[in-house]
Amino acid sequence: MANEFPGGYRHTPDNRARGRDAASHQPLQIYTGSAYSTPGGFGQPTYAQPVAPESWVQPVWTQPVSRTPAVAIVGVVAVAVLTLLLFSVLGYFVIFLGPAATLVGFLIALVPLAVVLWAIRWVDRWEPEPRLALLFGFLWGAAASVAIALIVGLTIEIAAMATTGQGTPTFLQAALQAPVVEETAKGIGVLILFFATRKHFTGPVDGLVYAAIVAAGFAFTENIQYFAVALVEGGLGELGATFFMRAILAPFAHVTFTALTGLAIGMAAVRGGRMLIGWFILGLAGAIALHALWNGSLFVVSSLESYAMYYVLIQVPIFVILIVITILMRRHEARITAARLSEYAAAGWFVPAEVQMLASATGRRQAMSWARTLPGNKAGVMKQFINDATRLAFTRQRIITGRNDLVHRKTEQELLVAVAGDRQVLLGP
C-alpha cells in the first residue's frame, strides 16, 4: 500500500526500491560518489538510496575534530553542581521561612513556570537547542543567579550597617541593586552558554531562548521566596495579591529583561563572536534599564488606577515589541532553512516537496500528522528528520558566511548521513 508523503506525492515500495521520486516518477538524484566522476559519466549522478558522498568534500570537513564528549561531561558535572546549589537555596528558604510556606510557594511557583516554559518551547521549536544546555541554563538561573543575588545583597547590607549604622534604602535595593546584580548574574549564565554551545549558538533566536530559560529559572526560585514570604506575613490574602502581580500580570517580566542580553549576544554570534563584550554590555545595560523601570515604578505610582495605566501604556507595549521581534526572527530562520536546503535539493539530497515541508511550520505539522499514521507511529523519526535537516541548513549557513571555525570537520557529512538514514526509516517497512 502506498504511503503518501507530505508534499503531494506517494512513496510506494516499488518506487523506494528503485530510488524514484514518485511525484514525477523520475529517478531521485542522489550523489553516491564524486560529482565529477560517476559511473553515469561526467557530471551524471548514480541513482541509489541516499548515502554520504565519498569525495564531494566541503571546506568545513577540514576543521578540527569535535570535542563534544568532553563538553558533555563538563555539562553533566555542572548540572549536578547547580542541582546541589538549588537544594541549598531551597534549604535556606526552609530555615528562614519554614517548610510549609516554602512548599506552598514551590507548588504555586510551578504555575507561572509552566506558562513560561511553554512559550520558550514555542520559540525554540524551529531549531531546538541541546537539552543539556537548556537544563544548565534553567539551573543557572534558579540556583547560581539567585545565590549570587542573595550573597551580594547580604554583603551590601552588612557593609551599609557597618559604615552608616543603617540598612540600604528600600528604593535603592529595588531600583538599583536588584537590577544590576540580578541581570549581571543571569547575563553571565547566557555568556557561559554562548561559549559552551557555539556550535549551536547561531544567532539572536538562540540568544533569546537561552536568556529566557535562565530568566525562567531565576523567576521560579524568586517566586518561591515571594509567595512563601507573602503567606507568612499576610496570610492567604497577601498570597493572592502577590500571585496576581507575579503570575498573572508579570510571568514574563524577568524573561523580558534578560531577553535583551540574549539578543545582543546572539547578534555577536551572527558576527562570529566579534565585539562580543561590547554587545554583551549593550544588552546588559538594556536589561538593567528595563528591570529598574519595572521595580522603580512601584515606588512612583501611587494608586491602583495609575499603576494600571502605567502597565498598559509602558509594560504591555514593551512585551508586544518583544513578541513581534521573536516572530520576525522565527520567519527569518524559516527563510534560511528554505534557502540552504534548496541548495542541497539541487545536489540531489532532497526533493522540492521535502524542502517546502521543512521550511514551514504548517508543512512540519502536516508531516508529523502523516508520520503518526504510519505503522508503528513514526512521529519520533519524523521529528528527528526535521531536526537533522534544520541543523544541516544552519550548518550550511555558517559555511557560506565564513564561520567555518564554529563547525567541526564532519558535522555536515554526519548530518547528511543522518538525514538520509531518517528518510530511509520513515519510508521503509
ABEGO torsion letter per residue (X at the ends): XBBBBBGGBBBBAAAAAAGBBAAAGBBBBBBABBAABBAAEBGBBBBBBBBBBAABBBAAAABBBBAAAAAAAAAAAAAAAAAAAAAAAAAAAAAAAEAAAAAAAAAAAAAAAAAAAAAAAAAAAABBBBAAAAAAAAAAAAAAAAAAAAAAAAAAAAAAAAAAGBBBBAAAAAAAAAAAAAAAAAAAAAAAAAAAAAAABAEAAAAAAAAAAAAAAAAAAAAAAAAAAAAAAAEAAAAAAAAAAAAAAAAAAAAAAAAAAAAAAAAAAAAGGBGAAAAAAAAAAAAAAAAAAAAAAAAABABAAAAAAAAAAAAAAAAAAAAAAAAAAAAAAAAAAAAAAAAAAAAGABBAAAAAAAABAAAAAAAAAAAAABBGGAAAAAAAAAAAAAAAAAAAAAAAAGAAAABBAAAAAAAAAAAAAAAAAAABX
